[in-house]
Amino acid sequence: MTIRIVLADDERMVRTALRAILTAEPDLEVVGEAATGAEAVSVVRELTPDVVLMDVRMPEIDGIRATEQILATLPDPPRVVVVTTFENDAYVYEALRAGASGFLLKRADADALVQAVRLVAHSDSLLFPAAVRALATEYGRAKAAPPAWVARLTGRESEVLRLMAAGLTNAEIADRIGVGPATVKTHVAAVLAKTATRDRTQAVIAAYEAGFMKDTAS
């Protein structure tokens, strides 16, 4: 299956470099580009790609607001990966809270870029779990009391959520807890439903902000 990608960055040279790397792969296709946040929203609505590489700081509206608009207005929205200069950045965390499925540093090498796109497109693991944990620890908005969904998780679902936060794939989780991959998919779907999140990244962010991960070893 070909993964269709839109590039959103206000620097033409960055978009050109990203396009060259991605289109060299047989399963990746860049179908559109945008130079502003507003243009990104328009292009994505028109082309309905699988993945958007979104610069976090752009003219008109930034990558955070653009991500929110894309996810709120499309019935089957793409996965958004925020592309940023700085890893430990409040903007990056806000983009994840807004619905981005992960982030990528602009200095990342070609292999890391390609792997990140494939990973979020298939949504079977968490992109850079240690970095997400660090961001949640520094910028997370801790709740005064655990939300109701924490008590609704079964023991197995709690275990699966912790393993999701550690970055394990469904196959790895299945091997760890001794069940089949289809059973893990069922547990993951239940976790997403109970946390009212659309993908693994948002579920893990919700877990950190709920204090659910506080007893997990770092």
CORNOR-V79186 format. One record per pair of residues at least 12 apart in sequence whose C-alpha atoms are under 10 Angstrom apart, sorted by sequence separation. I is the first residue (numbers start at 1). J is the second residue. If there is no record, write none. Layout:
I J
I J
//
This chain:
7 19
18 30
19 31
31 43
32 44
40 52
54 66
67 79
92 104
104 116
115 127
116 128
161 173
169 181
170 182
172 184
173 185
188 200
191 203
192 204
195 207
6 19
19 32
31 44
40 53
54 67
67 80
82 95
103 116
104 117
160 173
163 176
170 183
171 184
191 204
5 19
19 33
32 46
40 54
66 80
67 81
81 95
82 96
102 116
159 173
160 174
163 177
170 184
171 185
32 47
40 55
52 67
67 82
80 95
81 96
102 117
169 184
170 185
188 203
31 47
32 48
80 96
87 103
160 176
5 22
16 33
31 48
32 49
37 54
63 80
87 104
102 119
103 120
160 177
170 187
5 23
15 33
31 49
36 54
37 55
40 58
52 70
63 81
64 82
81 99
82 100
86 104
87 105
101 119
102 120
159 177
170 188
15 34
30 49
33 52
36 55
37 56
63 82
80 99
81 100
82 101
83 102
84 103
85 104
86 105
87 106
101 120
15 35
29 49
32 52
33 53
34 54
35 55
37 57
38 58
39 59
41 61
63 83
79 99
80 100
81 101
82 102
83 103
84 104
85 105
86 106
100 120
101 121
12 33
29 50
30 51
36 57
37 58
38 59
39 60
40 61
63 84
79 100
80 101
81 102
82 103
83 104
84 105
85 106
86 107
156 177
12 34
30 52
36 58
37 59
38 60
39 61
40 62
41 63
48 70
78 100
79 101
80 102
81 103
82 104
83 105
84 106
85 107
101 123
2 25
3 26
4 27
5 28
6 29
7 30
10 33
11 34
12 35
35 58
36 59
37 60
38 61
40 63
78 101
79 102
80 103
81 104
82 105
83 106
84 107
85 108
104 127
2 26
3 27
4 28
5 29
6 30
7 31
8 32
9 33
10 34
11 35
35 59
36 60
37 61
38 62
41 65
42 66
45 69
82 106
83 107
84 108
102 126
103 127
104 128
160 184
164 188
1 26
2 27
3 28
4 29
5 30
6 31
7 32
8 33
9 34
10 35
11 36
35 60
36 61
37 62
38 63
41 66
45 70
52 77
56 81
57 82
83 108
101 126
102 127
103 128
160 185
1 27
2 28
3 29
4 30
5 31
6 32
7 33
8 34
9 35
10 36
36 62
37 63
40 66
41 67
44 70
48 74
50 76
51 77
52 78
53 79
54 80
55 81
56 82
57 83
72 98
101 127
102 128
161 187
1 28
2 29
3 30
4 31
5 32
6 33
7 34
8 35
9 36
10 37
36 63
37 64
38 65
39 66
40 67
41 68
42 69
43 70
49 76
50 77
51 78
52 79
53 80
54 81
55 82
56 83
57 84
64 91
68 95
71 98
72 99
102 129
157 184
160 187
161 188
3 31
4 32
5 33
6 34
7 35
8 36
9 37
37 65
38 66
41 69
42 70
45 73
48 76
49 77
50 78
51 79
52 80
53 81
54 82
55 83
56 84
57 85
63 91
64 92
67 95
71 99
103 131
156 184
159 187
160 188
8 37
37 66
40 69
41 70
45 74
48 77
49 78
50 79
51 80
52 81
53 82
54 83
55 84
56 85
62 91
63 92
64 93
65 94
66 95
67 96
68 97
69 98
70 99
71 100
102 131
103 132
157 186
158 187
8 38
36 66
37 67
40 70
41 71
44 74
48 78
49 79
50 80
51 81
52 82
53 83
54 84
55 85
64 94
65 95
68 98
83 113
102 132
157 187
158 188
161 191
8 39
9 40
38 69
49 80
52 83
53 84
63 94
64 95
67 98
68 99
156 187
157 188
160 191
161 192
8 40
37 69
41 73
45 77
63 95
64 96
66 98
67 99
68 100
133 165
157 189
7 40
8 41
44 77
45 78
62 95
64 97
65 98
67 100
132 165
133 166
154 187
157 190
158 191
167 200
6 40
44 78
57 91
64 98
132 166
153 187
157 191
167 201
8 43
18 53
56 91
57 92
63 98
64 99
81 116
129 164
130 165
132 167
165 200
7 43
8 44
56 92
64 100
81 117
96 132
129 165
130 166
154 190
164 200
165 201
6 43
7 44
55 92
63 100
80 117
126 163
128 165
129 166
130 167
153 190
154 191
157 194
164 201
167 204
6 44
15 53
56 94
79 117
125 163
126 164
127 165
128 166
129 167
153 191
165 203
166 204
5 44
56 95
81 120
93 132
96 135
97 136
125 164
126 165
127 166
128 167
129 168
152 191
161 200
164 203
165 204
80 120
81 121
92 132
96 136
124 164
125 165
126 166
127 167
164 204
165 205
6 47
14 55
54 95
79 120
80 121
93 134
94 135
125 166
126 167
127 168
150 191
153 194
163 204
5 47
6 48
78 120
79 121
93 135
125 167
126 168
149 191
152 194
153 195
161 203
162 204
165 207
4 47
5 48
6 49
78 121
79 122
88 131
92 135
93 136
97 140
124 167
125 168
126 169
151 194
152 195
161 204
165 208
4 48
5 49
6 50
7 51
8 52
9 53
10 54
11 55
79 123
87 131
88 132
124 168
125 169
149 193
150 194
4 49
5 50
6 51
7 52
8 53
9 54
10 55
87 132
90 135
93 138
94 139
124 169
125 170
149 194
150 195
162 207
3 49
4 50
5 51
6 52
7 53
8 54
9 55
54 100
81 127
88 134
89 135
90 136
93 139
94 140
123 169
124 170
125 171
148 194
149 195
161 207
3 50
4 51
5 52
6 53
7 54
8 55
9 56
10 57
11 58
53 100
56 103
87 134
88 135
92 139
93 140
123 170
124 171
125 172
148 195
149 196
2 50
3 51
4 52
5 53
6 54
7 55
8 56
9 57
10 58
52 100
55 103
87 135
90 138
91 139
147 195
165 213
9 58
10 59
52 101
53 102
54 103
55 104
89 138
90 139
158 207
8 58
9 59
51 101
53 103
54 104
55 105
88 138
89 139
90 140
119 169
162 212
166 216
53 104
55 106
88 139
161 212
162 213
165 216
161 213
166 218
9 63
158 212
162 216
8 63
158 213
150 207
8 66
149 207
147 206
53 113
147 207
150 210
124 185
146 207
149 210
150 211
147 209
148 210
150 212
146 209
147 210
53 117
124 188
141 205
142 206
146 210
147 211
52 117
140 205
141 206
143 208
144 209
145 210
146 211
147 212
51 117
140 206
142 208
143 209
144 210
145 211
146 212
50 117
51 118
141 208
142 209
143 210
144 211
136 204
137 205
140 208
141 209
142 210
143 211
51 120
52 121
132 201
136 205
140 209
141 210
142 211
50 120
51 121
135 205
136 206
139 209
140 210
141 211
50 121
133 204
136 207
137 208
140 211
6 78
50 122
129 201
132 204
133 205
136 208
137 209
5 78
126 199
127 200
132 205
135 208
136 209
4 78
5 79
6 80
7 81
8 82
9 83
125 199
126 200
127 201
5 80
8 83
124 199
125 200
126 201
129 204
133 208
7 83
123 199
124 200
125 201
126 202
132 208
123 200
137 214
123 201
126 204
120 199
120 200
133 213
120 201
134 218
133 218
28 114
18 106
21 109
22 110
130 218
21 110
22 111
25 114
28 117
20 110
21 111
24 114
28 118
22 113
23 114
27 118
14 106
18 110
21 113
22 114
17 110
21 114
18 113
22 117
18 114
101 198
99 197
101 199
102 200
99 198
100 199
101 200
102 201
99 199
101 201
102 202
100 201
101 202
99 201
100 202
99 202
97 201
98 202
96 201
97 202
96 202
97 203
99 205
97 205
96 205
97 206
5 117
93 205
4 117
3 117
3 118
5 121
4 121
3 121
3 122
79 199
71 198
//
